[in-house]
Amino acid sequence: MSTVTTCPYKVLRDPDTVREVLHRPGDFSPANALLAVTPLSGQALRILQKARFALPPVLASNASPSHAATRKLVAGFFTPAKVAAMEPRIRQLSRESAAAAAQLLGAAGNVDLVQAVAAYPPAVIMLEMLGLPVRDLPQLKAWSLDSLELFWGWPDPARQLELAHTAADFYAWLRELVLEAVAAPEPNLFRALADHGLSTPEICSLGYFLLIAGQETTTQLISTTLFRLAEGSRGISWDEASSGAKARDIVRHVLATESSVPTWRRVAARDTELNGEPILAGEEILVELTGNHGFPWAAGEGTGEPAGEGRDHHRPTPYGLAFGSGIHRCLGAKLAELETVVVVQETTAALKGVRLQDPNPEWLRLLSFQAPRTVSVAHP
Ligand code: HEM
């Protein structure tokens, strides 16, 4: 990791202020939502350009009026009725993973629940709901983590080059998938977007965001929830979480205190004011949506707050901002919550009375993403 000394963002933590920013998209644009936190080097850019990698604004970073129609089209794949209808399938996949995890635990004496139960069900469900082929899942998972680090992390120059290469591979795989899906007879998201008039680069841009955001963030939420349950630190025991109501309680608690997406970005689109203070056009803003583990900026720089691990670990957001708010609010909120509750329920039911084998795992800690990289459990 390179040393980062200055916070380039105006950090907003007060929930009412955060909500106001998210509800004034004309003043506070999402145009910077997908920009690399660590600027890409010339060499990294050339690797991406060679792969014709481009992220034109389509959905999450689209500040233009075309956002509404694209959002409506994507939302059609995740309506409350469609999400509810997926519950049996989510339960089936969760049960299968939990049974396989129990077997592994029996055979090896321990099991990493991130790989065994958190990683795959959200990816399978997302691809099925989008009408896309379920394939190359281990690749998709590895690419997702690499791209999150490339765009939301602080890689040193050598690591940035490695990540640019895997992002280029991911993008090439995605372009193939888009071309195939657009020509497919079955209904699917990419064909619907093409019928709506989006170009291939626009569909790839949306696909790049959605294929990561639509599953890796849920994997991360499941991971943190299982970790806190196994740790026994949140007032709900591992065994209690096999009831649906308790599983929901712990998931909501984690969503408020240390969600997988604890922050998001906006940029001032014009000179404006916030709480009576002037904000200049171009100022970049980091809104805190939930409690988080802090950022690597030195104490006092930019935020006037101490930096580092553990800061505000337990500070909940009273208004449930975990999925954002306003016209860009997460389209997968209901699905992500349902998946997490069901996986947690089925896992705690199938692996009764386990204990945390490694109480201090490595954590993924990026500007806008956080989760334990492993949740290793064993029999007591
Ligand atoms: C725990 C899991 C998840 C978390 C914490 C999360 C969080 C977020 C956040 C904070 C935003 C930005 C909101 C804003 O700017 O106001 C967002 C946007 C979005 N999310 Fe999620 N998300 C999750 C899972 C999902 C899933 C499963 C899907 C789809 C299958 C999804 C699809 C989207 C889309 C399409 C947007 C952009 C919406 C727009 O710009 O109009 N997310 N998400």
Residues whose N, C-alpha, C, O or C-beta is under 5 A from the ligand:
A	BS01	HEM	L59 A60 R71 A213 G214 Q215 T217 T218 L221 S260 V261 W264 A322 F323 G324 S325 I327 H328 R329 C330 L331 G332 L335 A336
